[in-house]
Structure formats: C-alpha cells, structure tokens
C-alpha cells in the first residue's frame, strides 16, 4: 500500500522526547512493505523544522537515513496552483499551505492514507497511521 509521509511523522521519528516518538518508530519499523511517498515541500519544511528544533545531527539523519527510503515527488506548477487556490479559499483557517499541497498530491495519486500526527489529514478525509 502507498502511504504519504508528513512532516509531523518525520519529526516524531527523530525527536526522542516527542509524545508520538514511540508510536512513530514502531509503525515505521513495520512499514518495510509500504511504498512511502512525500513531496519536496514537506522535505523543505521537515529539514528546516528538525534543524531548528533538534539540531544538525537529526537534520543529517533525516537527509541521509530517512529521505532515501521515501519517494519524493517534486511539486509541479499545476499541483502548486491547485494547492494555492485551495489555500486561498480557506485563508485564515487550517490547514497549512504545505498540507494543502499534500492533500492535492494524495488526491491526484489516489493515496488513501498518511503517516501523520496532524489531525488535518483525518479532517480532510484521509486515513492516518499509526492508529
């Protein structure tokens, strides 16, 4: 099965003191048969967040250890435009712009679930793991 990977999951995997770390690590250990997909905006967001909050070693671990097992899609202009329209239509409310890109990508590729701890994925109608 294909599963989208969100920034919240990447952060939880690398932050040992995060409330979701154990659940994230356990799910990820057992997800070897999963096709894990994300996009380059999540990569930028995750690298920036992890470097700022956790430091250079976890940022290196993200880049060298986690990202190579993910299929990273590069956001196309049409995808960016669809996400921009969705974001502007809901301006002032959640979710974030990066999440809007994620939802549009998931819909376009028929990805039904996300490895995420962000409740916006469930609110948008996607299954989230771990449960």
Residue, then its C-alpha position, 0 to 999 in steps of 0.5 A: x500500500x502507498x502511504x504519504x509521509x508528513x512532516x509531523x511523522x518525520x519529526x516524531x521519528x527523530x525527536x526522542x522526547x516527542x509524545x508520538x516518538x514511540x508510536x512513530x518508530x514502531x509503525x515505521x519499523x513495520x512499514x518495510x512493505x509500504x511504498x512511502x511517498x512525500x513531496x519536496x515541500x514537506x522535505x523543505x519544511x521537515x529539514x528546516x523544522x528538525x534543524x531548528x528544533x533538534x539540531x544538525x545531527x537529526x537534520x543529517x539523519x533525516x537527509x541521509x537515513x530517512x529521505x532515501x527510503x521515501x519517494x519524493x515527488x517534486x511539486x509541479x506548477x499545476x499541483x502548486x496552483x491547485x494547492x494555492x487556490x485551495x489555500x486561498x479559499x480557506x485563508x485564515x483557517x487550517x490547514x497549512x499551505x504545505x498540507x494543502x499541497x499534500x492533500x492535492x498530491x494524495x488526491x491526484x495519486x489516489x493515496x488513501x492514507x498518511x503517516x501523520x500526527x496532524x489531525x488535518x489529514x483525518x479532517x480532510x478525509x484521509x486515513x492516518x497511521x499509526x492508529 
